[in-house]
Amino acid sequence: LEIFKQIRDTAAIYHNYLLKLQSPAPVPKKQKDLQFKITHSLQMTYRTVEGL
């Protein structure tokens, strides 16, 4: 159970980091797509962990 807590904490840190990256400054589309993919996969991981 401890490892799942660590995964969740790490996901939260990454998510906050990505939110900081989404500043008003224009972001190249490629980077935006990457951010979306990372955020999406983290959310899936988070939901999986929450469901356990």
TILUM-536897 format. One record per atom (N, C-alpha, C, O, CB): residue number from 1; chain; x, y, z. Coordinates in nm, 2 decimals, always signed. Glycine has a CB too. Example, Ala and Ser with C-alpha at 12.3 -4.5 7.8 and 13.67 -1.06 7.14 Angstrom:
BEGIN
+-----+-----+--------+--------+--------+
| seq | mol |   east |  north |     up |
+-----+-----+--------+--------+--------+
|   1 |   A |  +1.32 |  -0.57 |  +0.78 |
|   1 |   A |  +1.23 |  -0.45 |  +0.78 |
|   1 |   A |  +1.32 |  -0.33 |  +0.78 |
|   1 |   A |  +1.42 |  -0.33 |  +0.85 |
|   1 |   A |  +1.13 |  -0.45 |  +0.90 |
|   2 |   A |  +1.28 |  -0.22 |  +0.71 |
|   2 |   A |  +1.37 |  -0.11 |  +0.71 |
|   2 |   A |  +1.29 |  +0.00 |  +0.79 |
|   2 |   A |  +1.34 |  +0.11 |  +0.80 |
|   2 |   A |  +1.41 |  -0.06 |  +0.57 |
+-----+-----+--------+--------+--------+
END
This chain:
BEGIN
+-----+-----+--------+--------+--------+
| seq | mol |   east |  north |     up |
+-----+-----+--------+--------+--------+
|   1 |   A |  +0.08 |  -0.12 |  +0.00 |
|   1 |   A |  +0.00 |  +0.00 |  +0.00 |
|   1 |   A |  +0.09 |  +0.13 |  +0.00 |
|   1 |   A |  +0.05 |  +0.23 |  -0.06 |
|   1 |   A |  -0.10 |  +0.00 |  +0.12 |
|   2 |   A |  +0.20 |  +0.12 |  +0.07 |
|   2 |   A |  +0.30 |  +0.23 |  +0.08 |
|   2 |   A |  +0.34 |  +0.27 |  -0.06 |
|   2 |   A |  +0.35 |  +0.39 |  -0.09 |
|   2 |   A |  +0.42 |  +0.19 |  +0.16 |
|   3 |   A |  +0.37 |  +0.18 |  -0.15 |
|   3 |   A |  +0.42 |  +0.21 |  -0.29 |
|   3 |   A |  +0.31 |  +0.29 |  -0.36 |
|   3 |   A |  +0.34 |  +0.38 |  -0.44 |
|   3 |   A |  +0.46 |  +0.09 |  -0.36 |
|   4 |   A |  +0.18 |  +0.26 |  -0.34 |
|   4 |   A |  +0.08 |  +0.33 |  -0.41 |
|   4 |   A |  +0.07 |  +0.47 |  -0.37 |
|   4 |   A |  +0.04 |  +0.56 |  -0.44 |
|   4 |   A |  -0.06 |  +0.26 |  -0.39 |
|   5 |   A |  +0.09 |  +0.49 |  -0.24 |
|   5 |   A |  +0.09 |  +0.63 |  -0.18 |
|   5 |   A |  +0.20 |  +0.71 |  -0.25 |
|   5 |   A |  +0.19 |  +0.82 |  -0.28 |
|   5 |   A |  +0.11 |  +0.62 |  -0.03 |
|   6 |   A |  +0.32 |  +0.64 |  -0.26 |
|   6 |   A |  +0.43 |  +0.71 |  -0.33 |
|   6 |   A |  +0.40 |  +0.75 |  -0.47 |
|   6 |   A |  +0.43 |  +0.86 |  -0.52 |
|   6 |   A |  +0.56 |  +0.62 |  -0.32 |
|   7 |   A |  +0.34 |  +0.66 |  -0.54 |
|   7 |   A |  +0.30 |  +0.68 |  -0.68 |
|   7 |   A |  +0.21 |  +0.80 |  -0.69 |
|   7 |   A |  +0.22 |  +0.89 |  -0.77 |
|   7 |   A |  +0.23 |  +0.56 |  -0.75 |
|   8 |   A |  +0.11 |  +0.80 |  -0.60 |
|   8 |   A |  +0.01 |  +0.91 |  -0.59 |
|   8 |   A |  +0.08 |  +1.05 |  -0.56 |
|   8 |   A |  +0.05 |  +1.15 |  -0.63 |
|   8 |   A |  -0.10 |  +0.88 |  -0.49 |
|   9 |   A |  +0.17 |  +1.05 |  -0.47 |
|   9 |   A |  +0.24 |  +1.17 |  -0.43 |
|   9 |   A |  +0.32 |  +1.22 |  -0.55 |
|   9 |   A |  +0.33 |  +1.34 |  -0.58 |
|   9 |   A |  +0.33 |  +1.15 |  -0.31 |
|  10 |   A |  +0.39 |  +1.12 |  -0.62 |
|  10 |   A |  +0.47 |  +1.16 |  -0.73 |
|  10 |   A |  +0.39 |  +1.22 |  -0.84 |
|  10 |   A |  +0.42 |  +1.32 |  -0.91 |
|  10 |   A |  +0.55 |  +1.04 |  -0.79 |
|  11 |   A |  +0.27 |  +1.15 |  -0.87 |
|  11 |   A |  +0.18 |  +1.20 |  -0.97 |
|  11 |   A |  +0.13 |  +1.34 |  -0.94 |
|  11 |   A |  +0.12 |  +1.43 |  -1.03 |
|  11 |   A |  +0.06 |  +1.11 |  -0.98 |
|  12 |   A |  +0.11 |  +1.37 |  -0.81 |
|  12 |   A |  +0.06 |  +1.50 |  -0.77 |
|  12 |   A |  +0.17 |  +1.61 |  -0.79 |
|  12 |   A |  +0.14 |  +1.72 |  -0.84 |
|  12 |   A |  +0.02 |  +1.50 |  -0.62 |
|  13 |   A |  +0.30 |  +1.57 |  -0.76 |
|  13 |   A |  +0.41 |  +1.66 |  -0.79 |
|  13 |   A |  +0.42 |  +1.69 |  -0.94 |
|  13 |   A |  +0.43 |  +1.81 |  -0.98 |
|  13 |   A |  +0.54 |  +1.60 |  -0.73 |
|  14 |   A |  +0.42 |  +1.59 |  -1.02 |
|  14 |   A |  +0.43 |  +1.61 |  -1.16 |
|  14 |   A |  +0.31 |  +1.69 |  -1.22 |
|  14 |   A |  +0.33 |  +1.78 |  -1.30 |
|  14 |   A |  +0.43 |  +1.47 |  -1.24 |
|  15 |   A |  +0.19 |  +1.67 |  -1.16 |
|  15 |   A |  +0.08 |  +1.74 |  -1.21 |
|  15 |   A |  +0.09 |  +1.89 |  -1.18 |
|  15 |   A |  +0.06 |  +1.98 |  -1.26 |
|  15 |   A |  -0.05 |  +1.69 |  -1.14 |
|  16 |   A |  +0.14 |  +1.92 |  -1.06 |
|  16 |   A |  +0.16 |  +2.06 |  -1.02 |
|  16 |   A |  +0.27 |  +2.13 |  -1.11 |
|  16 |   A |  +0.26 |  +2.24 |  -1.15 |
|  16 |   A |  +0.21 |  +2.07 |  -0.87 |
|  17 |   A |  +0.37 |  +2.05 |  -1.14 |
|  17 |   A |  +0.48 |  +2.10 |  -1.23 |
|  17 |   A |  +0.42 |  +2.13 |  -1.37 |
|  17 |   A |  +0.46 |  +2.23 |  -1.42 |
|  17 |   A |  +0.59 |  +1.99 |  -1.24 |
|  18 |   A |  +0.34 |  +2.04 |  -1.42 |
|  18 |   A |  +0.28 |  +2.06 |  -1.55 |
|  18 |   A |  +0.19 |  +2.19 |  -1.55 |
|  18 |   A |  +0.18 |  +2.26 |  -1.64 |
|  18 |   A |  +0.20 |  +1.94 |  -1.60 |
|  19 |   A |  +0.12 |  +2.21 |  -1.44 |
|  19 |   A |  +0.03 |  +2.32 |  -1.43 |
|  19 |   A |  +0.11 |  +2.45 |  -1.43 |
|  19 |   A |  +0.07 |  +2.55 |  -1.49 |
|  19 |   A |  -0.05 |  +2.32 |  -1.30 |
|  20 |   A |  +0.23 |  +2.45 |  -1.37 |
|  20 |   A |  +0.32 |  +2.57 |  -1.37 |
|  20 |   A |  +0.37 |  +2.59 |  -1.51 |
|  20 |   A |  +0.39 |  +2.71 |  -1.55 |
|  20 |   A |  +0.44 |  +2.54 |  -1.28 |
|  21 |   A |  +0.39 |  +2.48 |  -1.59 |
|  21 |   A |  +0.44 |  +2.50 |  -1.73 |
|  21 |   A |  +0.33 |  +2.56 |  -1.81 |
|  21 |   A |  +0.37 |  +2.63 |  -1.91 |
|  21 |   A |  +0.48 |  +2.36 |  -1.78 |
|  22 |   A |  +0.21 |  +2.54 |  -1.78 |
|  22 |   A |  +0.10 |  +2.60 |  -1.86 |
|  22 |   A |  +0.08 |  +2.75 |  -1.83 |
|  22 |   A |  -0.03 |  +2.79 |  -1.79 |
|  22 |   A |  -0.03 |  +2.52 |  -1.84 |
|  23 |   A |  +0.18 |  +2.82 |  -1.84 |
|  23 |   A |  +0.17 |  +2.97 |  -1.82 |
|  23 |   A |  +0.12 |  +3.04 |  -1.94 |
|  23 |   A |  +0.10 |  +2.97 |  -2.04 |
|  23 |   A |  +0.31 |  +3.03 |  -1.78 |
|  24 |   A |  +0.09 |  +3.17 |  -1.93 |
|  24 |   A |  +0.03 |  +3.24 |  -2.05 |
|  24 |   A |  +0.12 |  +3.24 |  -2.17 |
|  24 |   A |  +0.08 |  +3.26 |  -2.28 |
|  24 |   A |  +0.00 |  +3.38 |  -2.01 |
|  25 |   A |  +0.25 |  +3.22 |  -2.15 |
|  25 |   A |  +0.35 |  +3.22 |  -2.26 |
|  25 |   A |  +0.30 |  +3.11 |  -2.36 |
|  25 |   A |  +0.27 |  +3.00 |  -2.33 |
|  25 |   A |  +0.49 |  +3.19 |  -2.21 |
|  26 |   A |  +0.31 |  +3.15 |  -2.49 |
|  26 |   A |  +0.27 |  +3.05 |  -2.60 |
|  26 |   A |  +0.36 |  +2.92 |  -2.59 |
|  26 |   A |  +0.48 |  +2.93 |  -2.58 |
|  26 |   A |  +0.28 |  +3.11 |  -2.74 |
|  27 |   A |  +0.30 |  +2.81 |  -2.60 |
|  27 |   A |  +0.37 |  +2.68 |  -2.59 |
|  27 |   A |  +0.36 |  +2.61 |  -2.73 |
|  27 |   A |  +0.25 |  +2.61 |  -2.79 |
|  27 |   A |  +0.31 |  +2.59 |  -2.48 |
|  28 |   A |  +0.47 |  +2.56 |  -2.78 |
|  28 |   A |  +0.47 |  +2.49 |  -2.91 |
|  28 |   A |  +0.37 |  +2.38 |  -2.90 |
|  28 |   A |  +0.36 |  +2.31 |  -2.80 |
|  28 |   A |  +0.61 |  +2.44 |  -2.95 |
|  29 |   A |  +0.30 |  +2.35 |  -3.01 |
|  29 |   A |  +0.20 |  +2.25 |  -3.01 |
|  29 |   A |  +0.26 |  +2.11 |  -2.97 |
|  29 |   A |  +0.19 |  +2.04 |  -2.90 |
|  29 |   A |  +0.14 |  +2.23 |  -3.15 |
|  30 |   A |  +0.38 |  +2.08 |  -3.01 |
|  30 |   A |  +0.43 |  +1.95 |  -2.98 |
|  30 |   A |  +0.45 |  +1.93 |  -2.83 |
|  30 |   A |  +0.42 |  +1.83 |  -2.77 |
|  30 |   A |  +0.57 |  +1.93 |  -3.05 |
|  31 |   A |  +0.49 |  +2.04 |  -2.76 |
|  31 |   A |  +0.51 |  +2.03 |  -2.62 |
|  31 |   A |  +0.38 |  +2.03 |  -2.55 |
|  31 |   A |  +0.36 |  +1.95 |  -2.45 |
|  31 |   A |  +0.59 |  +2.16 |  -2.57 |
|  32 |   A |  +0.28 |  +2.10 |  -2.60 |
|  32 |   A |  +0.14 |  +2.09 |  -2.55 |
|  32 |   A |  +0.08 |  +1.95 |  -2.55 |
|  32 |   A |  +0.03 |  +1.90 |  -2.46 |
|  32 |   A |  +0.04 |  +2.19 |  -2.62 |
|  33 |   A |  +0.10 |  +1.88 |  -2.67 |
|  33 |   A |  +0.06 |  +1.75 |  -2.68 |
|  33 |   A |  +0.12 |  +1.65 |  -2.58 |
|  33 |   A |  +0.06 |  +1.57 |  -2.52 |
|  33 |   A |  +0.08 |  +1.70 |  -2.83 |
|  34 |   A |  +0.25 |  +1.68 |  -2.56 |
|  34 |   A |  +0.33 |  +1.59 |  -2.47 |
|  34 |   A |  +0.28 |  +1.61 |  -2.33 |
|  34 |   A |  +0.26 |  +1.52 |  -2.25 |
|  34 |   A |  +0.48 |  +1.63 |  -2.48 |
|  35 |   A |  +0.26 |  +1.74 |  -2.29 |
|  35 |   A |  +0.20 |  +1.77 |  -2.16 |
|  35 |   A |  +0.07 |  +1.70 |  -2.14 |
|  35 |   A |  +0.04 |  +1.65 |  -2.03 |
|  35 |   A |  +0.19 |  +1.93 |  -2.14 |
|  36 |   A |  -0.02 |  +1.71 |  -2.24 |
|  36 |   A |  -0.15 |  +1.65 |  -2.23 |
|  36 |   A |  -0.14 |  +1.50 |  -2.21 |
|  36 |   A |  -0.21 |  +1.44 |  -2.13 |
|  36 |   A |  -0.23 |  +1.67 |  -2.36 |
|  37 |   A |  -0.05 |  +1.43 |  -2.29 |
|  37 |   A |  -0.03 |  +1.29 |  -2.28 |
|  37 |   A |  +0.02 |  +1.25 |  -2.14 |
|  37 |   A |  -0.03 |  +1.16 |  -2.08 |
|  37 |   A |  +0.07 |  +1.24 |  -2.38 |
|  38 |   A |  +0.12 |  +1.33 |  -2.08 |
|  38 |   A |  +0.17 |  +1.30 |  -1.95 |
|  38 |   A |  +0.06 |  +1.32 |  -1.85 |
|  38 |   A |  +0.04 |  +1.23 |  -1.76 |
|  38 |   A |  +0.29 |  +1.39 |  -1.92 |
|  39 |   A |  -0.01 |  +1.43 |  -1.86 |
|  39 |   A |  -0.12 |  +1.46 |  -1.76 |
|  39 |   A |  -0.22 |  +1.35 |  -1.76 |
|  39 |   A |  -0.27 |  +1.30 |  -1.66 |
|  39 |   A |  -0.18 |  +1.60 |  -1.79 |
|  40 |   A |  -0.26 |  +1.31 |  -1.89 |
|  40 |   A |  -0.36 |  +1.21 |  -1.90 |
|  40 |   A |  -0.32 |  +1.07 |  -1.84 |
|  40 |   A |  -0.40 |  +1.01 |  -1.77 |
|  40 |   A |  -0.40 |  +1.19 |  -2.05 |
|  41 |   A |  -0.20 |  +1.03 |  -1.87 |
|  41 |   A |  -0.15 |  +0.90 |  -1.82 |
|  41 |   A |  -0.14 |  +0.91 |  -1.66 |
|  41 |   A |  -0.16 |  +0.81 |  -1.60 |
|  41 |   A |  -0.02 |  +0.86 |  -1.88 |
|  42 |   A |  -0.10 |  +1.03 |  -1.61 |
|  42 |   A |  -0.09 |  +1.04 |  -1.46 |
|  42 |   A |  -0.23 |  +1.03 |  -1.40 |
|  42 |   A |  -0.25 |  +0.97 |  -1.30 |
|  42 |   A |  -0.03 |  +1.18 |  -1.43 |
|  43 |   A |  -0.33 |  +1.09 |  -1.47 |
|  43 |   A |  -0.47 |  +1.09 |  -1.42 |
|  43 |   A |  -0.52 |  +0.94 |  -1.42 |
|  43 |   A |  -0.59 |  +0.90 |  -1.33 |
|  43 |   A |  -0.56 |  +1.18 |  -1.50 |
|  44 |   A |  -0.49 |  +0.87 |  -1.52 |
|  44 |   A |  -0.53 |  +0.73 |  -1.53 |
|  44 |   A |  -0.46 |  +0.65 |  -1.42 |
|  44 |   A |  -0.53 |  +0.57 |  -1.35 |
|  44 |   A |  -0.49 |  +0.66 |  -1.67 |
|  45 |   A |  -0.33 |  +0.67 |  -1.40 |
|  45 |   A |  -0.26 |  +0.61 |  -1.29 |
|  45 |   A |  -0.32 |  +0.64 |  -1.15 |
|  45 |   A |  -0.35 |  +0.56 |  -1.07 |
|  45 |   A |  -0.11 |  +0.65 |  -1.28 |
|  46 |   A |  -0.35 |  +0.77 |  -1.14 |
|  46 |   A |  -0.41 |  +0.82 |  -1.01 |
|  46 |   A |  -0.55 |  +0.75 |  -0.99 |
|  46 |   A |  -0.58 |  +0.71 |  -0.87 |
|  46 |   A |  -0.43 |  +0.98 |  -1.02 |
|  47 |   A |  -0.63 |  +0.74 |  -1.09 |
|  47 |   A |  -0.76 |  +0.68 |  -1.07 |
|  47 |   A |  -0.75 |  +0.54 |  -1.04 |
|  47 |   A |  -0.82 |  +0.48 |  -0.95 |
|  47 |   A |  -0.85 |  +0.70 |  -1.20 |
|  48 |   A |  -0.65 |  +0.47 |  -1.10 |
|  48 |   A |  -0.63 |  +0.33 |  -1.07 |
|  48 |   A |  -0.59 |  +0.31 |  -0.93 |
|  48 |   A |  -0.64 |  +0.22 |  -0.86 |
|  48 |   A |  -0.52 |  +0.27 |  -1.16 |
|  49 |   A |  -0.50 |  +0.40 |  -0.88 |
|  49 |   A |  -0.45 |  +0.39 |  -0.74 |
|  49 |   A |  -0.56 |  +0.42 |  -0.64 |
|  49 |   A |  -0.58 |  +0.36 |  -0.54 |
|  49 |   A |  -0.33 |  +0.49 |  -0.72 |
|  50 |   A |  -0.65 |  +0.52 |  -0.68 |
|  50 |   A |  -0.76 |  +0.56 |  -0.59 |
|  50 |   A |  -0.86 |  +0.44 |  -0.58 |
|  50 |   A |  -0.92 |  +0.42 |  -0.48 |
|  50 |   A |  -0.83 |  +0.68 |  -0.65 |
|  51 |   A |  -0.87 |  +0.36 |  -0.69 |
|  51 |   A |  -0.97 |  +0.25 |  -0.69 |
|  51 |   A |  -0.92 |  +0.13 |  -0.61 |
|  51 |   A |  -1.00 |  +0.05 |  -0.58 |
|  51 |   A |  -0.99 |  +0.21 |  -0.83 |
|  52 |   A |  -0.80 |  +0.13 |  -0.56 |
|  52 |   A |  -0.75 |  +0.01 |  -0.49 |
|  52 |   A |  -0.78 |  +0.03 |  -0.34 |
|  52 |   A |  -0.74 |  -0.06 |  -0.26 |
|  52 |   A |  -0.59 |  +0.00 |  -0.51 |
+-----+-----+--------+--------+--------+
END
